[in-house]
Amino acid sequence: MDVNQNNIDANNAKVTVKVTPEDYEAQVKKILVDYQKKANMPGFRPGKVPFGMVKKMYGNSVLAEEINKVLMDGLYKHINDNKLAVLGNPMPNEEEGNKIDIENDTTFEFSYDLGLSPEFDINLSEKDKYNFYNITIDDDLIKKYTKDIAKRYGKVEEAEATIDTDMISGEFKELNDDGSVKEGGISHTSTIAIEYIEDKKAQKTLIGLKKDDTLTVDPVKLSKGTADLAAMLNVSKAKAENIKGKYSVSIKHIYRMAPAEVNQELFDKAFGEGTVKTTEEFETRISEELTKALSEDADKFLKKEVADALMGKLKLELPDAFLKRWLMETNKDNDKLTPETLVEEYPEYAKGLRWTLIENKLVENNGIKIEPEEAENKAKELFKMQMSQYGYPEVSDEQLTEAAKNILGKEEDAKRIYDDLMDKKMVTFFKDTLTLKEKEVSFDEFVKLASGKPAKGKVMEALGNLVKF
C-alpha cells in the first residue's frame, strides 16, 4: 500500500491511497475458501462446491469489501501515525470521484480530502486580567422574584381586552400589496407575549384589542429575531430572513395570568409543605435561590468573557469549505439542514468549534480531567433531586448506584453531565489562574452587561439564560 499526503494549505490536505493486489489477495482468497467450506448448493455435497463457482458468485462483493477495509485501515493509520488533527471525517475527493472497476482493475487508487485543525498554543496566567461580577440581591429583586413565583403558580384566565402583560393567540395571514389575503401565502396561528415585544409602537397596537378583532401588522416588529419570527410563522430560518410586507392577525384568544396570593398555600407549592411558614422565611429562601442562580450566571459570564477574548486574540482559521461540505454530507437525511440554513447557521457552528479547540488545548496543557467517580456522583445527585421533586426524599445507596449507572449508560445524558462538570472545572481553572477584579453590580446592570439589553420581563427567564455562546 502506498499512502501520500499533499498539503494544499494550513487547513486542507489531500491523501492518496494506492491499494495493490498484495494488500488484499490473500485475505480475499481466505474468505472465499471459508465460503466454499460452508457452501450448500443443489448438486454438490456440503463443502464440495467448486472454488471457481464460489468465486464467481461472491468474489466481487468480497473483493469490494476487503478493498474498502484495507483502504480505511491505511487511511486512518496514516492519520494516527502522523498525529494529524483532523476536523470532521475524511471525505472522498470530489474531482477524482474514487470510482473503481472491480471487473478489470487490480490496483486501485483513492483520494480523500482532510480538514485540518489549526496549529496554535495558549497559556494563561495571572498576567491575564478580567472583571468578575458579584450580583447584589436587594429588596427590589426579591420583590420581582416573589411576583414571578406568584405568576408561576397562578391561574391562566381568558380576558375581554388586552393589556401589556397578556398573551394573545392570533391567526397570521400573509397579505398582498393591496391588503387582500395572498393566495398560497403564509398562514399560521401563533401565540405572542405582548410584554416581550421590543418595538414599542408595535406593542402599543396590540393593547386594547378584543377577541375576533383583526389588524394589520409587520410580523418582523413583533418578533425578537429570525429564530423567533420563524417559529411564529412556522417557516424555516432561511425563509424568515426574507419576510417582508404586511400580515393580518385575527385575535382568537386573550390569555391573562392571575397571580397566586402570597400566603401559606403559595409557600407550600413553591418549597414543599410546611418547609416555609412565614413571609420572612419565604424571602430568605428566595434570597438563597437567587444567590445560587446568579452566582452560576456570574461564572458563565466569566467563561464567556474569557472565551470571546481568546477567540478574538487567536483568530483560528478553519477549513470552512470542507466543513460545510462535511456537514451537508453527514446530515443529508436531515430535512432541516439545507444549503440556505447552512449559510445562516455555519458562523455559530464555527464559533463553537473554535472555542472547543481552544478549550481542548487548555484542558491538555493544564491536565484538567473528569474522573469517573465525579460523573457518577453528579448522576446520583441529579437522580436524588429528581426523586425529591416526586416526593421521595430518601433513596438508598443501591438505588443511587443503579440509577447513576443507567444515566451514564445513555450517551446524551452522559454527555450532558460531562459537559456540565467540564464547564465548572474550566471556571475553577480561570478563577485559580487569572487575575480577577471583583465588581459589585445590580441585577439590572448584570443583565445589561450579559445580554447587551436592559433587564425586563420575568426574573427567572433571565436567570440561567443570560449567558450564551
C-alpha positions in Angstrom: 0.0 0.0 0.0 1.2 3.5 -0.9 -0.1 6.5 1.0 0.8 10.1 0.1 -0.3 13.4 1.5 -0.4 16.7 -0.3 -0.9 19.7 1.9 -3.0 22.2 0.0 -2.8 24.9 2.7 -2.6 25.0 6.5 -6.1 23.7 6.9 -6.6 21.4 3.9 -4.8 18.3 2.6 -5.4 15.5 0.1 -4.4 12.0 0.9 -4.0 9.4 -1.9 -4.1 5.7 -1.1 -3.0 3.1 -3.6 -4.2 -0.4 -2.9 -2.3 -3.2 -4.7 -3.1 -6.9 -5.0 -0.5 -7.6 -2.3 -2.8 -5.7 0.1 -5.9 -7.8 -0.4 -5.4 -11.0 -2.4 -4.5 -13.3 0.4 -7.4 -12.2 2.6 -9.9 -12.4 -0.2 -8.8 -15.9 -1.0 -9.1 -16.9 2.7 -12.6 -15.6 2.9 -13.7 -17.3 -0.3 -12.2 -20.6 0.9 -14.2 -20.2 4.1 -17.3 -19.6 2.0 -16.5 -22.7 0.0 -16.3 -24.9 3.1 -19.8 -23.6 4.2 -21.5 -23.5 0.8 -24.5 -25.7 0.4 -25.8 -25.8 -3.2 -28.0 -28.3 -5.1 -26.0 -31.0 -6.9 -23.0 -30.7 -4.6 -22.1 -32.2 -1.3 -21.7 -29.7 1.6 -18.2 -28.1 1.3 -17.6 -29.5 -2.2 -18.8 -26.6 -4.3 -16.1 -25.8 -6.8 -13.9 -22.8 -5.8 -14.4 -21.2 -9.2 -18.2 -21.2 -8.7 -17.9 -19.7 -5.3 -15.6 -17.0 -6.6 -17.9 -16.2 -9.4 -20.8 -15.8 -7.0 -19.2 -13.9 -4.2 -15.8 -12.8 -5.5 -16.6 -9.2 -6.4 -18.6 -8.4 -3.3 -15.8 -9.9 -1.1 -13.2 -8.1 -3.1 -15.0 -4.7 -2.8 -15.5 -5.2 1.0 -11.9 -6.1 1.5 -10.6 -3.2 -0.6 -12.7 -0.8 1.5 -11.4 -2.3 4.7 -7.7 -2.1 3.6 -8.3 1.5 2.4 -9.9 2.7 5.6 -7.2 0.9 7.7 -4.4 2.5 5.6 -6.1 6.0 5.7 -6.6 6.1 9.5 -3.2 4.5 10.1 -1.7 7.4 8.2 -3.7 9.9 10.2 -2.7 8.3 13.5 0.9 7.7 12.7 1.4 11.3 11.6 -0.7 12.6 14.5 -2.9 14.6 12.2 -5.5 16.7 14.0 -8.4 16.3 11.6 -11.8 18.0 11.8 -14.9 16.0 10.8 -14.0 12.9 8.8 -12.0 12.3 5.6 -14.2 13.0 2.6 -13.7 11.4 -0.9 -12.2 13.9 -3.2 -15.0 15.3 -5.4 -12.8 15.8 -8.6 -11.4 12.3 -8.6 -14.5 10.5 -7.5 -12.9 7.3 -6.2 -14.7 5.1 -8.7 -13.3 1.6 -9.1 -13.6 -1.1 -11.7 -13.7 -4.4 -9.8 -14.0 -6.5 -13.0 -10.9 -5.1 -14.8 -8.6 -3.4 -12.4 -6.2 -5.0 -9.8 -4.6 -1.8 -8.5 -7.0 0.8 -7.0 -6.2 4.5 -6.2 -8.4 6.6 -3.9 -8.2 10.3 -3.0 -9.5 11.8 0.2 -9.8 15.4 1.4 -8.9 16.2 5.0 -9.8 19.2 7.0 -7.0 20.0 9.4 -7.3 21.7 12.8 -5.2 25.0 13.0 -2.0 24.8 14.9 -1.7 27.0 17.9 -0.7 27.1 21.6 -2.1 29.0 24.5 -1.1 29.6 28.1 -3.0 31.6 30.7 -1.5 33.2 33.8 -2.1 35.9 36.4 -0.9 38.4 33.8 -4.3 37.9 32.1 -6.9 40.2 33.8 -10.6 40.1 33.7 -13.6 41.5 35.6 -15.7 39.2 37.8 -19.2 40.5 38.7 -20.8 39.8 42.1 -24.5 40.5 41.7 -26.2 42.3 44.5 -29.5 40.8 45.8 -31.6 43.7 47.0 -35.3 44.1 48.1 -36.4 45.1 44.6 -35.0 41.9 43.2 -36.6 39.8 45.9 -40.0 41.5 45.1 -39.6 40.8 41.4 -38.9 37.2 42.1 -41.8 37.0 44.5 -44.1 38.3 41.8 -42.6 35.8 39.3 -43.3 32.8 41.7 -46.9 34.1 42.3 -47.4 34.2 38.5 -45.8 30.7 38.1 -48.4 29.2 40.5 -51.2 31.4 39.4 -54.1 30.6 37.0 -54.4 31.4 33.3 -57.7 33.1 32.6 -59.3 34.4 29.4 -59.6 38.2 29.3 -62.0 40.5 27.4 -59.5 43.1 26.2 -55.7 43.0 26.0 -53.3 44.8 28.4 -49.5 44.9 28.2 -48.9 41.7 30.2 -51.3 39.5 28.3 -50.6 36.8 25.8 -52.7 36.6 22.6 -53.3 33.7 20.3 -53.8 35.0 16.8 -54.0 33.7 13.2 -51.4 35.3 10.9 -52.2 35.6 7.1 -49.8 37.0 4.5 -51.2 39.9 2.5 -50.8 41.3 -1.0 -49.8 44.9 -1.5 -53.5 45.8 -1.9 -54.3 44.3 1.6 -56.0 41.2 0.3 -55.1 37.8 1.6 -52.3 36.3 -0.5 -53.4 33.0 -2.2 -51.0 30.2 -1.1 -49.2 32.7 1.2 -48.1 32.1 4.8 -50.8 31.3 7.3 -50.3 30.2 10.9 -51.8 30.5 14.3 -49.3 31.6 16.9 -49.1 32.9 20.5 -47.5 36.3 21.3 -46.4 37.6 24.7 -47.2 41.4 24.4 -44.8 42.4 27.2 -41.8 41.0 25.4 -42.3 42.9 22.1 -39.4 45.3 21.9 -40.8 47.6 19.2 -42.9 50.0 21.4 -45.1 51.2 18.6 -45.9 47.6 17.5 -46.5 46.6 21.1 -49.0 49.5 21.6 -51.1 48.4 18.6 -51.8 45.1 20.4 -53.2 46.7 23.6 -56.9 47.2 23.9 -57.9 44.5 21.4 -60.8 42.1 21.9 -61.5 38.6 20.7 -62.1 38.4 16.9 -60.5 41.8 16.3 -58.3 41.8 13.2 -55.5 44.2 12.5 -52.6 44.6 10.0 -49.1 44.1 11.4 -45.5 43.8 10.3 -44.5 40.4 11.9 -40.8 41.3 11.9 -41.6 44.0 14.5 -43.5 41.6 16.7 -40.5 39.1 17.0 -37.2 39.1 18.7 -35.2 38.0 15.7 -35.0 35.5 12.9 -35.5 32.4 15.0 -38.4 33.8 16.9 -40.0 35.0 13.6 -39.5 31.6 12.0 -41.3 29.9 15.0 -44.1 32.5 15.0 -44.9 32.0 11.3 -43.9 28.3 11.2 -41.3 28.8 8.4 -37.6 28.0 8.1 -35.0 30.4 9.4 -33.7 30.9 5.9 -37.2 31.9 4.7 -37.7 34.1 7.8 -34.7 36.1 6.8 -36.6 37.4 3.7 -40.0 38.0 5.3 -41.3 41.4 4.3 -44.6 43.2 3.9 -47.8 43.2 5.9 -49.8 40.4 7.6 -53.3 40.3 9.1 -53.6 38.9 12.5 -57.1 37.8 13.9 -57.3 37.6 17.7 -58.6 34.1 18.7 -57.9 34.2 22.5 -56.6 36.6 25.1 -54.8 34.9 28.0 -54.0 36.6 31.3 -52.1 35.1 34.2 -53.8 35.8 37.5 -51.0 35.6 40.1 -51.5 33.5 43.2 -51.8 35.2 46.6 -48.6 35.3 48.7 -49.7 33.1 51.5 -49.1 29.7 53.1 -50.6 27.9 50.1 -48.0 29.5 47.8 -45.2 28.8 50.3 -46.1 25.1 50.2 -46.4 24.9 46.4 -43.1 26.6 45.9 -40.9 25.0 48.6 -42.8 22.0 49.9 -45.5 21.6 52.5 -44.5 23.1 55.9 -40.9 24.0 54.8 -41.6 27.7 54.8 -44.1 29.2 57.3 -43.6 33.0 57.3 -43.0 35.8 54.8 -39.6 36.3 56.2 -38.7 32.6 55.7 -40.1 32.8 52.2 -37.9 35.8 51.3 -34.9 34.1 52.9 -35.4 31.1 50.6 -35.8 33.4 47.6 -32.6 35.1 48.5 -30.8 31.7 48.7 -32.2 30.7 45.3 -31.2 33.9 43.7 -27.7 33.8 45.3 -27.1 30.3 43.8 -28.6 31.1 40.4 -26.8 34.5 40.0 -23.5 33.0 41.2 -23.8 30.4 38.4 -24.6 33.2 35.9 -21.6 35.2 37.0 -19.4 32.1 36.4 -20.9 31.6 33.0 -20.3 35.2 32.1 -16.6 35.0 33.2 -16.2 31.9 30.9 -17.9 33.8 28.0 -15.7 36.8 28.5 -12.5 34.6 28.5 -13.7 32.6 25.5 -14.5 35.7 23.5 -11.2 37.3 24.3 -9.2 34.2 23.4 -11.1 33.6 20.2 -10.5 37.3 19.2 -6.8 37.0 20.1 -6.1 33.7 18.3 -8.3 34.2 15.2 -8.2 30.5 14.4 -8.6 29.7 10.7 -10.8 26.7 9.8 -11.2 24.7 6.6 -14.6 26.3 6.1 -15.4 24.9 2.6 -14.5 21.4 3.8 -16.6 21.6 7.0 -19.6 22.9 5.1 -19.4 20.0 2.7 -18.9 17.6 5.6 -21.9 19.0 7.5 -24.2 18.7 4.5 -23.0 15.1 3.8 -23.3 13.8 7.3 -26.8 15.5 7.7 -28.2 14.5 4.2 -31.1 12.8 5.9 -31.9 15.9 7.9 -34.5 17.9 6.0 -33.9 20.9 8.2 -30.3 21.4 7.1 -30.4 22.9 3.6 -27.7 24.9 1.8 -29.7 28.0 2.9 -29.8 27.1 6.5 -26.2 26.1 6.4 -25.2 29.6 5.3 -27.2 31.0 8.1 -26.1 28.7 10.9 -22.5 28.0 9.9 -21.0 31.1 11.7 -22.3 29.9 15.0 -21.1 26.4 14.4 -17.6 27.7 13.5 -17.6 29.9 16.6 -18.5 26.9 18.8 -15.8 24.7 17.1 -13.1 27.4 17.6 -13.9 27.5 21.3 -13.9 23.7 21.6 -10.4 23.6 20.0 -9.2 26.3 22.5 -10.8 24.6 25.5 -9.3 21.3 24.5 -5.9 22.8 24.3 -6.3 24.4 27.8 -7.5 21.0 29.1 -4.5 19.3 27.6 -1.9 21.9 28.7 -3.2 22.0 32.3 -4.1 18.4 33.0 -7.8 19.2 33.5 -9.8 16.0 33.6 -13.0 14.5 34.9 -12.7 11.3 37.0 -15.4 8.6 36.5 -16.2 9.0 40.2 -17.1 12.6 39.7 -19.5 11.8 36.9 -21.1 9.0 39.0 -21.6 11.4 41.9 -23.1 14.0 39.7 -25.5 11.5 38.2 -26.5 10.4 41.7 -27.1 14.0 42.7 -29.4 14.6 39.7 -31.4 11.4 40.4 -31.7 12.3 44.1 -33.0 15.8 43.2 -35.5 14.2 40.7 -36.8 11.8 43.3 -37.2 14.6 45.9 -39.3 16.5 43.4 -41.6 13.5 43.1 -41.9 13.3 46.9 -39.3 10.6 47.6 -36.6 12.4 49.6 -34.9 9.2 50.8 -33.1 7.0 48.3 -30.9 4.0 49.2 -27.3 3.8 48.1 -28.1 0.8 46.0 -30.8 2.7 44.1 -28.5 5.7 43.6 -25.7 3.5 42.2 -28.0 1.7 39.8 -29.6 5.0 38.7 -26.2 6.6 38.1 -25.2 3.5 36.0 -28.4 3.8 33.9 -28.0 7.6 33.4 -24.3 7.4 32.4 -25.2 4.5 30.1 -27.2 6.9 27.9 -24.9 8.8 25.6 -26.9 12.0 25.6 -27.3 12.1 29.4 -23.7 11.2 30.0 -22.5 14.0 27.6 -24.7 16.5 29.4 -23.2 15.5 32.8 -19.6 15.6 31.5 -20.1 18.9 29.7 -21.6 20.4 32.9 -18.6 19.1 35.0 -16.1 20.4 32.5 -17.8 23.8 32.5 -17.4 24.0 36.2 -13.8 22.8 36.1 -12.9 25.4 33.4 -14.4 28.2 35.6 -12.5 27.0 38.6 -9.3 26.9 36.4 -10.0 30.5 35.3 -10.6 31.7 38.9 -7.4 30.0 40.1 -5.2 31.2 37.2 -6.4 34.6 36.1 -6.3 37.9 37.9 -9.9 38.8 38.6 -11.1 42.3 39.6 -14.3 41.8 41.5 -17.1 44.3 40.9 -20.4 44.7 42.6 -23.3 45.2 40.2 -27.1 45.2 40.5 -29.2 42.5 38.8 -30.3 45.0 36.1 -26.7 46.1 35.5 -25.6 42.5 35.1 -28.4 41.7 32.7 -27.4 44.6 30.6 -23.8 43.5 30.6 -24.6 39.9 29.8 -27.3 40.5 27.1 -26.5 44.0 25.9 -30.0 45.0 26.8 -31.8 46.4 29.8 -33.4 43.9 32.2 -37.1 43.4 31.6 -39.8 40.8 32.0 -39.7 37.8 34.3 -36.7 37.4 36.5 -36.5 33.7 36.1 -36.4 34.0 32.3 -33.2 35.8 32.8 -31.6 33.6 35.4 -29.6 30.8 33.9 -30.3 32.0 30.4 -28.4 35.3 30.2 -25.0 34.0 29.1 -24.8 32.1 25.9 -22.0 31.3 23.5 
